[in-house]
Amino acid sequence: MSAPSYSAAQLADRFGLAVAGDPATLVRGVATLAGATPDTLGFLANPRYRAQLSASRAGIVVMRAEDAEGYAGTALLARDPYSTFARIAALFEPVAAFEAGVHPSAVIDPTATIDPGAHIGPHVVVGARSTVDAGASLGPGCIVGEDCHVGAGSQLVARVRAKRIVHARIHRFGPEVAAAAAVDELSRDAGSRSRAAHAAAEAIIACISEFCAVGALRAVQR
């Protein structure tokens, strides 16, 4: 299956951003500024890394409007480049196919509501009065607490703990990415990552300071 591609204009429209440069520029993945290629998207959130911008080969860079002044390439202008990059990176994460149904080892509270079109994997726990909508997938060992709502199409890969509301296409990381992925109060151990997720993790860690809450993310060599 070929990797998805998105133009700067498509990304701007989808995430409510402004484009500086060529709106037709296409990207097919994400990367750090230093490791980017013309068909990948990077981001600049920390002024410490601005020196990498001029030498970067990234097709599109997510950055603040003030950082885009004088930049000759294509940029997506965002108030928070870090969280915007994380949301965009999720578009390039392959979605695994799954079968609808509840695994025999799952523990579902009698008051919980599971849509027939949802996938509930091995050793999943769903608490009282919680709801899992159609197309949602809870991977092995996920725990959904009481009074939770897992939205349609949400995908929790493995060992995710949901305390309240989940509306995320894919959640692989810890609470550091939860806000960017529109996931409310999630936590998990870092698990296996695809190439797109590798690049996202590398870029996030490379471009934010040690004082940011990213302890659960570790860059993984490809």
SULGI-V908905 format. One record per run of one state. SS is the DSSP state (a for helix, b for strand, c for the rest). FROM is the first residue (numbers start at 1). LEN is the number of residues. Records with the same first field share a line. If there is no record, write none. Layout:
SS: FROM-LEN + FROM-LEN
This chain:
c: 1-5 + 16-2 + 21-5 + 28-1 + 31-9 + 44-3 + 53-7 + 64-1 + 69-5 + 78-3 + 93-8 + 103-4 + 109-4 + 115-4 + 121-4 + 127-4 + 133-4 + 139-4 + 145-4 + 151-4 + 157-4 + 163-2 + 167-4 + 172-3 + 178-5 + 184-2 + 188-7 + 208-15
b: 6-2 + 18-3 + 26-2 + 29-2 + 40-4 + 60-4 + 74-4 + 101-2 + 107-2 + 113-2 + 119-2 + 125-2 + 131-2 + 137-2 + 143-2 + 149-2 + 155-2 + 161-2 + 165-2 + 171-1 + 183-1 + 186-2
a: 8-8 + 47-6 + 65-4 + 81-12 + 175-3 + 195-13
